[in-house]
Amino acid sequence: MTRRVVITGTGLVTPIGNDVGATWSAIREGTSGAGPITQFDASDHDVRFACEVKDFDPTLYIDRKEVKRTDRYAQFAIAAASQAMTEAGLGDGLNGVDPARLGVIIGSGIGGINTFEEQHRKMLAKGPTRISPFFVPMFISDIAAGLVSIRYGAKGPNYAPVSACATGAHAIGNAARTIQAGDADIVIAGGAEASVTPMAIGGFASMKALSERNDSPETASRPFDADRDGFVLGEGSGVVVVESLEHAQARGAHIIAEVAGYGQSADAYHMTAPAEGGVGAQLSMRLALEDADAGPEEVDYVNAHGTSTPANDKNETAAIKAVLGERAREIIVGSTKSMTGHLLGAAGGVETIICALACRDGYIPRTINYETPDPNCDLDYATESGVDREVSVALSNSFGFGGHNVALVVRRWN
């Protein structure tokens, strides 16, 4: 029999809250995390706003000396992992958990780009001898997973998936597979990103991926709206503690939700554009539902990838209709990126947690900033308010540049 995998801890650092409670409260209030960029002077950029994490204090999780040796993305990951481990009852020590059976799978789409840009500027100004000896370990995309494993003495499977905006979802799906394969009992999994930097903002803007609503940042992320013009770059981290059901019950852990299904696919189509009709997305959703042994009629909520880009939203809508059939018109398909912005490699981790909370609380978040209907996006996106409704099965979609698609099925725990 396949081992069941449950979520026993959650941790969030987002543009609308620095922990799970604050983020969930802001989501329920329909709060936008967007605003003018404060981390650098963006006055000469075409896009001058983002969804930044606000008032984050890394010394709550890392000592001051180590903060200087840890990129912002890894600081977010450590903070989210610490929150998740505390909620799972493992924050003050492993309490009998075998370190060899505890894994860490935390990825990042871009990694420590803050560090890379800072050290590159230093090299240009002062020469290569002035590059920090911590440069490489600070910017590599796997260092967050490594630092979290060191923090907890986790000696099980440890690595960092990198699949652009599907990274966090891949991490959680792979963590579930690792547990099902018997290679670990518990895995700390998710994604982290901190790419509000001159190069990242400039690069995404150059390819016309970002919204250019500089005069109204808080309304710029408008998934499924006919006037959407690109995503709003966000930052933060979403990390869960997942473990086998047997292990969680044996140690008396509080179970939040179940990771019931995992589907992954590739578009094999284009570097950045989704395949027409979302055919790759369709495959990942079908595989996830099959893995969960769940039919379309059981799905109550889809947390869509919903980036607020012209291509994604119409193709994702088409994919959801193709997979769920008539059920697609009976449920809510929402995008919390309307509030958080797009956290790239962290998005899947954040949105898996949102699905778990929706199942736990029987509450489906709204999609804010929707004003003008798009005939290609004709589902119920909860554009007026959040909805109090029982959620037994939620589907979380994450799609990345390169044609990477992941769908996760989160089931309510009774």
Disulfide bonds with the S-S distance in Angstrom:
none
